[in-house]
Amino acid sequence: MPEIRADNNFQRGVEHKFEVKNENETNAVASEFILNLKPGDTVALFGDLGAGKTAMVRAMSRSLGYNGFVNSPTFTLLNIYPTIDFEIYHFDFYRIEFEEEASGIGFEEYVENDGICFIEWPEKVSHLLPKERYEIHLSVPDYINNPEARTIRISKN
């Protein structure tokens, strides 16, 4: 598995691709990727149902120092996870129909804050996303032949 390092210097438009075979390898990618994050960053996670978006947020949140329960805020839209140095804002916009619903919970203020934002289903709020952000694209595995294998593509906009 290729390694991510903070000195990879994620440049705009450069994609890093990882083939992971299990949850441990996904956790390793997440642990290395967060070395690039700083308070104020936004990470948009794309992928179909079952692609592993919430699992990736869980792994990144643990690596950032949050030891509590991480689940998808599908019905609440937002979970906040405190760390020693900042807060993690975990959004899930799967169930919204209009971008105004995200604005109604103060989405813009959160992404302009000094926390780190993880956004599942960011395509639902595409006009509200900050121009500078990381994007993680996760593929749905082949559940019949290789149910654990996933492709993770990470880039910076």
C-alpha positions in Angstrom: 0.0 0.0 0.0 1.4 3.4 -0.9 2.1 5.7 2.0 0.8 9.2 2.6 3.1 11.6 4.4 2.7 15.2 5.4 5.6 16.0 3.1 3.6 14.6 0.1 2.5 18.2 -0.1 -1.0 17.7 -1.4 -1.1 20.1 -4.3 -4.2 21.2 -6.0 -5.4 18.8 -8.7 -3.0 15.9 -7.7 -4.8 12.7 -6.8 -3.4 10.1 -4.5 -4.9 6.6 -5.0 -4.9 3.8 -2.5 -6.1 0.2 -2.8 -7.0 -1.0 0.7 -7.9 -4.6 1.5 -9.3 -4.3 5.0 -10.2 -2.0 7.8 -6.7 -1.9 9.2 -5.3 -0.6 5.9 -8.2 2.0 5.7 -7.2 3.1 9.2 -3.6 3.4 8.2 -4.5 5.7 5.2 -6.7 7.8 7.5 -3.9 8.0 10.2 -1.4 9.2 7.6 -3.8 11.5 5.8 -4.7 13.5 8.9 -1.0 14.5 9.2 -1.9 17.0 6.4 -4.9 18.4 8.2 -5.0 21.5 10.4 -7.9 23.3 12.2 -10.0 25.1 9.6 -9.7 22.4 7.0 -12.7 20.8 5.3 -12.8 17.2 4.0 -15.6 16.2 1.6 -16.2 12.4 1.4 -17.9 11.1 -1.7 -19.1 7.5 -2.3 -22.2 5.5 -2.6 -24.0 3.9 0.3 -21.7 1.3 1.9 -18.5 2.8 0.4 -17.1 3.5 3.9 -17.5 7.2 4.4 -18.5 7.0 8.0 -15.8 4.4 8.7 -13.2 6.7 7.2 -14.5 9.6 9.4 -14.3 7.3 12.4 -10.7 6.4 11.6 -9.7 10.0 11.0 -11.5 11.3 14.2 -9.7 8.7 16.3 -6.3 9.7 14.7 -7.1 13.3 15.5 -7.6 12.5 19.2 -11.3 11.8 19.6 -11.9 8.6 21.5 -15.7 8.6 21.7 -18.4 7.0 19.6 -18.5 8.1 15.9 -21.6 7.4 13.9 -23.3 8.9 10.9 -25.4 12.0 11.7 -27.9 11.0 9.0 -31.0 12.3 11.0 -29.3 15.0 13.0 -27.2 16.3 10.1 -24.3 17.2 12.4 -22.3 15.5 15.2 -19.6 17.4 17.1 -16.6 15.6 18.4 -14.3 17.5 20.8 -10.6 17.0 20.9 -8.0 18.6 23.1 -7.2 21.3 20.6 -10.3 21.8 18.4 -13.7 20.3 17.5 -14.5 18.0 14.6 -17.7 18.7 12.8 -19.2 15.6 11.1 -22.0 16.4 8.6 -24.1 13.9 6.7 -26.4 15.4 4.1 -27.8 12.2 2.7 -31.4 13.1 3.7 -31.5 16.8 2.8 -33.4 17.9 -0.3 -32.3 21.5 -0.5 -29.0 23.3 0.3 -31.0 25.7 2.5 -31.4 22.9 5.0 -27.6 23.0 5.5 -27.7 26.7 5.8 -30.4 26.4 8.4 -28.1 24.6 10.8 -25.3 27.2 10.3 -23.2 25.1 7.9 -21.3 28.1 6.5 -20.2 29.1 10.0 -18.9 25.7 10.8 -16.7 25.5 7.7 -15.3 28.9 8.4 -14.6 27.9 12.0 -11.3 26.6 13.5 -12.5 23.0 13.6 -12.1 20.3 11.1 -15.2 19.5 9.0 -15.9 16.1 7.5 -18.8 16.1 5.1 -20.6 13.0 3.9 -22.8 13.5 0.7 -21.1 16.9 -0.1 -22.7 16.8 -3.6 -26.0 17.8 -1.9 -24.4 21.1 -0.8 -22.0 21.7 -3.6 -22.6 25.5 -3.8 -21.9 25.9 -0.1 -18.6 24.0 0.0 -15.4 26.0 0.5 -13.3 26.2 -2.7 -10.2 25.0 -0.8 -10.9 21.5 0.6 -9.7 18.0 0.5 -11.8 15.4 -1.3 -11.9 11.7 -0.6 -13.6 9.4 -3.1 -14.4 5.9 -1.8 -15.5 3.1 -4.1 -18.1 0.5 -3.1 -16.3 -2.9 -2.9 -17.2 -6.0 -4.9 -19.2 -7.6 -2.1 -19.2 -11.0 -3.9 -15.5 -11.4 -4.8 -13.7 -9.1 -2.4 -16.0 -7.6 0.1 -13.3 -5.7 2.0 -11.3 -4.2 -0.8 -11.9 -0.5 -1.6 -10.2 2.2 -3.6 -9.6 5.5 -1.8 -8.7 8.6 -3.9 -7.6 11.7 -2.1 -7.1 15.1 -3.6 -6.9 18.8 -2.7 -8.9 21.5 -4.4 
